[in-house]
Each structure stands twice: as structure tokens, then as C-alpha cells.
Amino acid sequence: MRLRAVPSTLCAIALAGTMIAGCGGSSGNGVEAKSADQIAAAARSAAESAHSVTVSGVARSSGVSLTLDLQIDEQQKAAKGTIAEEGFVVQLIRIGESLYIKGDSSLYRHFGAGEAAKLLEGKWVKLPVTGSQLASIGSLTELPSLLESALGEHNKLSKGSTSTVNGQEAIAVKSASGGTLYVALTGKPYPVQFSRTGSEGGKVTFKNWNGPVSVSAPANAVDVSKLP
């Protein structure tokens, strides 16, 4: 099986690589008075110091939309949630170096499972995070990888106005390429949301920074390493 679209749409999660270089925030935390570049640096530092986050929203790349709702705990090397692309929905759980995914037969058929698709329908499938055809999806569960996609590239930044985003007071940092990142104005200057308009746009929300993530292995998962 090959989840062929994951690598390209992972870049889209960034809503970033081409969209925004950083984040920041706040009258309460002092970053509102900083320059756009300083806010970006403060926000990236705050995000990189966190061990967990919930990421949700929609990103688009090359006409393909990726919808995600993931809880990620880098400290535990754990994650859980769903991703959806081109009408297919994948439930996923990560525990250490093992990745568990579940979908219907059309999902597995679409990504090359052939005759095995019916056998796998509705079942959890266990595979390594790295080294297998579907393991590219594992990169979606790694916080450093996600942050690098979202915050890694810098282009010309400017400060926008303050507003309330998802109940959080935030300041906007805008990139020359058209993205807007909202950064918390109270507490640590964590990223709150990234948005971009247009055919390559979308909106991704970051919340529950350093919140608890409870994950357990699903029962009766099919271990692909033991399939003939």
C-alpha cells in the first residue's frame, strides 16, 4: 500500500513553508511591542519548547485538500487523531515507533492494497513509523517536523492588528507571500492559528499547548510485518 499524497500534503500543513515564518504574541507577555521578526522568533522558541499540541484545520496544495485533527505529544512519541484527503478518512494512533491506522476498503484499495483491501476494512493496521510504504504518514505525528514545516522559512514579515482568535487574544504577523499567523498575547507566545487565502490556502489552528495526550494501542491490530 502506498499513501501517495501524504508527502506533498504534509508540506501544505505548513500552510507555512511558503506562507509564514514565525509567530508571537502579546501585551500580557510583552511581544506585542516587538517587531514582526522578533515576534516570529519568540513564537518559534515558545513552540519548540512545548512537548505537545493539538493541530486541526484544512490545508490545500496542488488542488488537494488535507483535513487534520491531531493530538501530538513529542515527549511520549505519541499521537492520535484523524486525517482526511480526497474523500478518504484515516484514523491514526502513534505509540513510540509503532503507527496504527484504520480506514475502509476503498481507502486501502485507493492506496494500492489490492485484494487485501477487503480483509483490512475497518481494522486497525500496525506498521513501523519509518521504513514502510504507509509510514510517510508518521511524519504528521512528529512535532519538530510539523513546526519546521510551519515555521521554518522566513520571508518579509509585517505586524498586523490584534484580535480574538478562537477565544484567544492574539496579534497577527503577515508574510509577503500572503499568510497570516496569529500569536497569543497572554502566557507564552504560542502560535494560535495560521491562515492563507487562495487556491493554496487554508486554515490551521494550534491549541492545548503542553496539554495531556492519552494514547493506548488498539486491540487486535493487524501487524503488516507478519502478513505474507
Short mmCIF file of the C-alpha atoms (twelve columns), coordinates in Angstrom:
data_MODEL
# 
_entry.id   MODEL 
# 
loop_
_atom_site.group_PDB 
_atom_site.id 
_atom_site.type_symbol 
_atom_site.label_atom_id 
_atom_site.label_alt_id 
_atom_site.label_comp_id 
_atom_site.label_asym_id 
_atom_site.label_seq_id 
_atom_site.Cartn_x 
_atom_site.Cartn_y 
_atom_site.Cartn_z 
_atom_site.pdbx_PDB_model_num 
ATOM 1   C CA . MET A 1   0.000   0.000   0.000  1 
ATOM 2   C CA . ARG A 2   1.207   3.485   -0.696 1 
ATOM 3   C CA . LEU A 3   -0.346  6.616   0.739  1 
ATOM 4   C CA . ARG A 4   0.973   8.562   -2.176 1 
ATOM 5   C CA . ALA A 5   -0.405  12.003  -1.396 1 
ATOM 6   C CA . VAL A 6   0.851   12.341  2.169  1 
ATOM 7   C CA . PRO A 7   4.338   13.698  1.433  1 
ATOM 8   C CA . SER A 8   3.032   16.524  -0.746 1 
ATOM 9   C CA . THR A 9   0.205   17.493  1.540  1 
ATOM 10  C CA . LEU A 10  2.441   17.398  4.594  1 
ATOM 11  C CA . CYS A 11  4.154   20.382  3.072  1 
ATOM 12  C CA . ALA A 12  0.742   22.002  2.828  1 
ATOM 13  C CA . ILE A 13  0.078   21.569  6.511  1 
ATOM 14  C CA . ALA A 14  2.705   24.134  6.834  1 
ATOM 15  C CA . LEU A 15  0.288   26.470  5.319  1 
ATOM 16  C CA . ALA A 16  3.622   27.676  6.066  1 
ATOM 17  C CA . GLY A 17  6.742   26.751  4.248  1 
ATOM 18  C CA . THR A 18  5.615   29.259  1.662  1 
ATOM 19  C CA . MET A 19  3.315   31.149  3.918  1 
ATOM 20  C CA . ILE A 20  4.788   32.279  7.175  1 
ATOM 21  C CA . ALA A 21  7.995   32.351  9.038  1 
ATOM 22  C CA . GLY A 22  7.017   32.673  12.616 1 
ATOM 23  C CA . CYS A 23  4.686   33.666  15.320 1 
ATOM 24  C CA . GLY A 24  4.474   35.615  18.509 1 
ATOM 25  C CA . GLY A 25  2.114   37.455  20.768 1 
ATOM 26  C CA . SER A 26  1.167   39.916  23.479 1 
ATOM 27  C CA . SER A 27  0.514   42.803  25.741 1 
ATOM 28  C CA . GLY A 28  0.427   40.286  28.566 1 
ATOM 29  C CA . ASN A 29  3.623   38.554  27.511 1 
ATOM 30  C CA . GLY A 30  5.440   41.572  26.084 1 
ATOM 31  C CA . VAL A 31  5.778   40.570  22.445 1 
ATOM 32  C CA . GLU A 32  3.165   42.970  21.092 1 
ATOM 33  C CA . ALA A 33  5.739   45.757  21.332 1 
ATOM 34  C CA . LYS A 34  8.312   43.781  19.348 1 
ATOM 35  C CA . SER A 35  8.975   43.869  15.620 1 
ATOM 36  C CA . ALA A 36  7.410   41.272  13.334 1 
ATOM 37  C CA . ASP A 37  10.701  39.372  13.089 1 
ATOM 38  C CA . GLN A 38  11.146  39.416  16.868 1 
ATOM 39  C CA . ILE A 39  7.598   38.163  17.378 1 
ATOM 40  C CA . ALA A 40  8.313   35.389  14.892 1 
ATOM 41  C CA . ALA A 41  11.453  34.377  16.769 1 
ATOM 42  C CA . ALA A 42  9.693   34.453  20.160 1 
ATOM 43  C CA . ALA A 43  6.801   32.347  18.880 1 
ATOM 44  C CA . ARG A 44  9.037   29.766  17.284 1 
ATOM 45  C CA . SER A 45  11.033  29.491  20.510 1 
ATOM 46  C CA . ALA A 46  7.828   29.000  22.526 1 
ATOM 47  C CA . ALA A 47  6.523   26.354  20.116 1 
ATOM 48  C CA . GLU A 48  9.804   24.461  20.069 1 
ATOM 49  C CA . SER A 49  9.888   24.355  23.866 1 
ATOM 50  C CA . ALA A 50  6.446   22.687  24.026 1 
ATOM 51  C CA . HIS A 51  6.081   18.925  24.214 1 
ATOM 52  C CA . SER A 52  2.501   18.641  22.949 1 
ATOM 53  C CA . VAL A 53  -0.143  20.411  20.876 1 
ATOM 54  C CA . THR A 54  -3.480  19.841  19.144 1 
ATOM 55  C CA . VAL A 55  -3.471  20.751  15.451 1 
ATOM 56  C CA . SER A 56  -6.644  20.970  13.379 1 
ATOM 57  C CA . GLY A 57  -7.837  22.533  10.170 1 
ATOM 58  C CA . VAL A 58  -7.607  22.325  6.399  1 
ATOM 59  C CA . ALA A 59  -4.616  22.871  4.126  1 
ATOM 60  C CA . ARG A 60  -4.577  22.836  0.334  1 
ATOM 61  C CA . SER A 61  -1.719  22.051  -2.033 1 
ATOM 62  C CA . SER A 62  -1.813  21.489  -5.812 1 
ATOM 63  C CA . GLY A 63  -5.597  21.335  -5.729 1 
ATOM 64  C CA . VAL A 64  -5.661  18.692  -2.977 1 
ATOM 65  C CA . SER A 65  -7.184  19.396  0.442  1 
ATOM 66  C CA . LEU A 66  -5.913  17.804  3.630  1 
ATOM 67  C CA . THR A 67  -8.114  17.963  6.731  1 
ATOM 68  C CA . LEU A 68  -6.491  17.064  10.015 1 
ATOM 69  C CA . ASP A 69  -7.315  16.842  13.687 1 
ATOM 70  C CA . LEU A 70  -4.326  15.531  15.635 1 
ATOM 71  C CA . GLN A 71  -3.118  15.496  19.222 1 
ATOM 72  C CA . ILE A 72  0.667   15.175  19.306 1 
ATOM 73  C CA . ASP A 73  2.928   14.545  22.316 1 
ATOM 74  C CA . GLU A 74  6.556   14.639  21.274 1 
ATOM 75  C CA . GLN A 75  7.782   13.795  24.770 1 
ATOM 76  C CA . GLN A 76  5.916   10.487  24.745 1 
ATOM 77  C CA . LYS A 77  6.403   9.962   20.999 1 
ATOM 78  C CA . ALA A 78  2.621   9.594   20.925 1 
ATOM 79  C CA . ALA A 79  -0.218  10.928  18.801 1 
ATOM 80  C CA . LYS A 80  -3.816  10.264  17.836 1 
ATOM 81  C CA . GLY A 81  -6.484  11.708  15.591 1 
ATOM 82  C CA . THR A 82  -7.717  11.716  12.003 1 
ATOM 83  C CA . ILE A 83  -6.644  12.968  8.608  1 
ATOM 84  C CA . ALA A 84  -8.833  13.151  5.521  1 
ATOM 85  C CA . GLU A 85  -7.845  13.610  1.914  1 
ATOM 86  C CA . GLU A 86  -9.740  13.267  -1.374 1 
ATOM 87  C CA . GLY A 87  -12.745 11.825  0.460  1 
ATOM 88  C CA . PHE A 88  -10.753 9.222   2.358  1 
ATOM 89  C CA . VAL A 89  -10.550 9.304   6.151  1 
ATOM 90  C CA . VAL A 90  -7.694  7.742   8.113  1 
ATOM 91  C CA . GLN A 91  -7.789  7.259   11.865 1 
ATOM 92  C CA . LEU A 92  -4.326  7.046   13.337 1 
ATOM 93  C CA . ILE A 93  -2.534  6.347   16.605 1 
ATOM 94  C CA . ARG A 94  1.174   6.536   17.245 1 
ATOM 95  C CA . ILE A 95  2.898   4.890   20.194 1 
ATOM 96  C CA . GLY A 96  6.671   5.088   20.178 1 
ATOM 97  C CA . GLU A 97  7.938   3.669   16.905 1 
ATOM 98  C CA . SER A 98  4.645   1.970   16.029 1 
ATOM 99  C CA . LEU A 99  1.920   3.533   13.920 1 
ATOM 100 C CA . TYR A 100 -1.679  2.267   13.818 1 
ATOM 101 C CA . ILE A 101 -4.065  3.325   11.055 1 
ATOM 102 C CA . LYS A 102 -7.666  2.435   10.213 1 
ATOM 103 C CA . GLY A 103 -9.834  3.082   7.162  1 
ATOM 104 C CA . ASP A 104 -12.416 1.424   4.933  1 
ATOM 105 C CA . SER A 105 -11.679 -0.884  1.996  1 
ATOM 106 C CA . SER A 106 -11.909 1.966   -0.530 1 
ATOM 107 C CA . LEU A 107 -9.080  3.735   1.292  1 
ATOM 108 C CA . TYR A 108 -6.795  0.710   1.183  1 
ATOM 109 C CA . ARG A 109 -7.773  -0.027  -2.402 1 
ATOM 110 C CA . HIS A 110 -7.083  3.561   -3.426 1 
ATOM 111 C CA . PHE A 111 -3.618  3.366   -1.964 1 
ATOM 112 C CA . GLY A 112 -2.694  0.054   -3.527 1 
ATOM 113 C CA . ALA A 113 -3.747  -2.717  -1.136 1 
ATOM 114 C CA . GLY A 114 -5.393  -4.711  -3.928 1 
ATOM 115 C CA . GLU A 115 -7.055  -7.925  -2.754 1 
ATOM 116 C CA . ALA A 116 -6.017  -7.217  0.832  1 
ATOM 117 C CA . ALA A 117 -8.337  -4.193  0.968  1 
ATOM 118 C CA . LYS A 118 -11.442 -6.160  1.977  1 
ATOM 119 C CA . LEU A 119 -9.521  -8.042  4.650  1 
ATOM 120 C CA . LEU A 120 -8.267  -4.793  6.153  1 
ATOM 121 C CA . GLU A 121 -11.566 -2.886  6.002  1 
ATOM 122 C CA . GLY A 122 -12.464 -1.346  9.345  1 
ATOM 123 C CA . LYS A 123 -9.452  -2.901  11.052 1 
ATOM 124 C CA . TRP A 124 -6.510  -1.264  12.733 1 
ATOM 125 C CA . VAL A 125 -3.275  -1.905  10.877 1 
ATOM 126 C CA . LYS A 126 0.051   -1.747  12.702 1 
ATOM 127 C CA . LEU A 127 3.233   -0.688  10.932 1 
ATOM 128 C CA . PRO A 128 6.529   0.974   11.854 1 
ATOM 129 C CA . VAL A 129 6.679   4.765   11.909 1 
ATOM 130 C CA . THR A 130 9.591   4.558   9.470  1 
ATOM 131 C CA . GLY A 131 10.556  2.086   6.786  1 
ATOM 132 C CA . SER A 132 7.190   1.046   5.327  1 
ATOM 133 C CA . GLN A 133 5.097   2.275   2.405  1 
ATOM 134 C CA . LEU A 134 2.483   3.938   4.588  1 
ATOM 135 C CA . ALA A 135 4.950   5.148   7.184  1 
ATOM 136 C CA . SER A 136 5.293   8.541   5.479  1 
ATOM 137 C CA . ILE A 137 2.108   9.377   7.328  1 
ATOM 138 C CA . GLY A 138 4.126   9.062   10.526 1 
ATOM 139 C CA . SER A 139 5.821   12.387  9.832  1 
ATOM 140 C CA . LEU A 140 2.469   14.036  10.542 1 
ATOM 141 C CA . THR A 141 2.778   12.894  14.153 1 
ATOM 142 C CA . GLU A 142 6.198   14.433  14.816 1 
ATOM 143 C CA . LEU A 143 6.125   17.876  16.412 1 
ATOM 144 C CA . PRO A 144 9.593   19.046  15.276 1 
ATOM 145 C CA . SER A 145 8.796   18.067  11.694 1 
ATOM 146 C CA . LEU A 146 5.454   19.848  11.854 1 
ATOM 147 C CA . LEU A 147 6.971   23.008  13.337 1 
ATOM 148 C CA . GLU A 148 9.743   23.082  10.765 1 
ATOM 149 C CA . SER A 149 7.152   22.893  8.004  1 
ATOM 150 C CA . ALA A 150 5.076   25.641  9.570  1 
ATOM 151 C CA . LEU A 151 7.780   27.955  10.892 1 
ATOM 152 C CA . GLY A 152 10.925  27.040  9.032  1 
ATOM 153 C CA . GLU A 153 11.096  29.512  6.160  1 
ATOM 154 C CA . HIS A 154 11.332  33.250  6.575  1 
ATOM 155 C CA . ASN A 155 10.366  35.933  4.114  1 
ATOM 156 C CA . LYS A 156 9.415   39.558  4.636  1 
ATOM 157 C CA . LEU A 157 7.159   39.901  7.685  1 
ATOM 158 C CA . SER A 158 4.954   42.724  8.927  1 
ATOM 159 C CA . LYS A 159 2.832   43.226  12.030 1 
ATOM 160 C CA . GLY A 160 -0.915  43.171  11.734 1 
ATOM 161 C CA . SER A 161 -3.611  44.122  14.196 1 
ATOM 162 C CA . THR A 162 -4.650  42.410  17.396 1 
ATOM 163 C CA . SER A 163 -7.868  40.393  17.544 1 
ATOM 164 C CA . THR A 164 -9.531  37.481  19.291 1 
ATOM 165 C CA . VAL A 165 -8.918  34.162  17.545 1 
ATOM 166 C CA . ASN A 166 -10.611 31.037  18.910 1 
ATOM 167 C CA . GLY A 167 -11.192 32.840  22.195 1 
ATOM 168 C CA . GLN A 168 -7.515  33.841  22.474 1 
ATOM 169 C CA . GLU A 169 -6.270  37.420  22.237 1 
ATOM 170 C CA . ALA A 170 -3.641  37.384  19.518 1 
ATOM 171 C CA . ILE A 171 -1.521  39.547  17.240 1 
ATOM 172 C CA . ALA A 172 -1.187  38.930  13.523 1 
ATOM 173 C CA . VAL A 173 2.155   38.504  11.766 1 
ATOM 174 C CA . LYS A 174 1.847   38.638  7.985  1 
ATOM 175 C CA . SER A 175 4.237   37.274  5.380  1 
ATOM 176 C CA . ALA A 176 4.881   38.774  1.983  1 
ATOM 177 C CA . SER A 177 3.663   35.544  0.412  1 
ATOM 178 C CA . GLY A 178 0.150   36.061  1.794  1 
ATOM 179 C CA . GLY A 179 -0.043  34.070  5.000  1 
ATOM 180 C CA . THR A 180 -1.139  35.361  8.388  1 
ATOM 181 C CA . LEU A 181 -0.064  33.808  11.655 1 
ATOM 182 C CA . TYR A 182 -1.876  34.726  14.883 1 
ATOM 183 C CA . VAL A 183 0.174   34.601  18.070 1 
ATOM 184 C CA . ALA A 184 -1.032  34.532  21.675 1 
ATOM 185 C CA . LEU A 185 -0.848  37.824  23.592 1 
ATOM 186 C CA . THR A 186 -1.071  36.194  27.029 1 
ATOM 187 C CA . GLY A 187 1.023   33.433  28.525 1 
ATOM 188 C CA . LYS A 188 3.731   32.101  26.235 1 
ATOM 189 C CA . PRO A 189 3.602   33.494  22.689 1 
ATOM 190 C CA . TYR A 190 2.397   30.276  21.116 1 
ATOM 191 C CA . PRO A 191 1.026   30.116  17.560 1 
ATOM 192 C CA . VAL A 192 -2.784  30.223  17.692 1 
ATOM 193 C CA . GLN A 193 -3.762  29.953  14.045 1 
ATOM 194 C CA . PHE A 194 -2.332  30.195  10.561 1 
ATOM 195 C CA . SER A 195 -4.461  31.139  7.574  1 
ATOM 196 C CA . ARG A 196 -3.999  31.853  3.908  1 
ATOM 197 C CA . THR A 197 -6.475  32.664  1.158  1 
ATOM 198 C CA . GLY A 198 -6.459  31.444  -2.426 1 
ATOM 199 C CA . SER A 199 -6.170  28.073  -4.144 1 
ATOM 200 C CA . GLU A 200 -3.172  27.088  -1.991 1 
ATOM 201 C CA . GLY A 201 -4.711  28.465  1.177  1 
ATOM 202 C CA . GLY A 202 -6.442  27.088  4.210  1 
ATOM 203 C CA . LYS A 203 -6.570  27.469  7.959  1 
ATOM 204 C CA . VAL A 204 -4.791  25.521  10.692 1 
ATOM 205 C CA . THR A 205 -5.382  26.044  14.416 1 
ATOM 206 C CA . PHE A 206 -2.915  25.264  17.215 1 
ATOM 207 C CA . LYS A 207 -4.267  24.790  20.735 1 
ATOM 208 C CA . ASN A 208 -3.755  22.930  24.023 1 
ATOM 209 C CA . TRP A 209 -0.026  23.541  24.020 1 
ATOM 210 C CA . ASN A 210 1.568   21.246  26.641 1 
ATOM 211 C CA . GLY A 211 -1.812  19.644  27.294 1 
ATOM 212 C CA . PRO A 212 -2.132  15.950  28.197 1 
ATOM 213 C CA . VAL A 213 -2.386  13.379  25.408 1 
ATOM 214 C CA . SER A 214 -3.709  9.969   26.429 1 
ATOM 215 C CA . VAL A 215 -2.991  7.197   23.919 1 
ATOM 216 C CA . SER A 216 -3.370  3.419   24.022 1 
ATOM 217 C CA . ALA A 217 -2.772  0.728   21.410 1 
ATOM 218 C CA . PRO A 218 -5.941  -0.537  19.668 1 
ATOM 219 C CA . ALA A 219 -6.894  -4.154  20.274 1 
ATOM 220 C CA . ASN A 220 -6.492  -6.817  17.585 1 
ATOM 221 C CA . ALA A 221 -4.470  -4.673  15.193 1 
ATOM 222 C CA . VAL A 222 -3.187  -6.396  12.047 1 
ATOM 223 C CA . ASP A 223 0.617   -6.294  12.084 1 
ATOM 224 C CA . VAL A 224 1.694   -5.762  8.481  1 
ATOM 225 C CA . SER A 225 5.167   -7.113  9.243  1 
ATOM 226 C CA . LYS A 226 3.541   -10.530 9.783  1 
ATOM 227 C CA . LEU A 227 1.487   -10.560 6.605  1 
ATOM 228 C CA . PRO A 228 2.657   -12.883 3.812  1 
# 
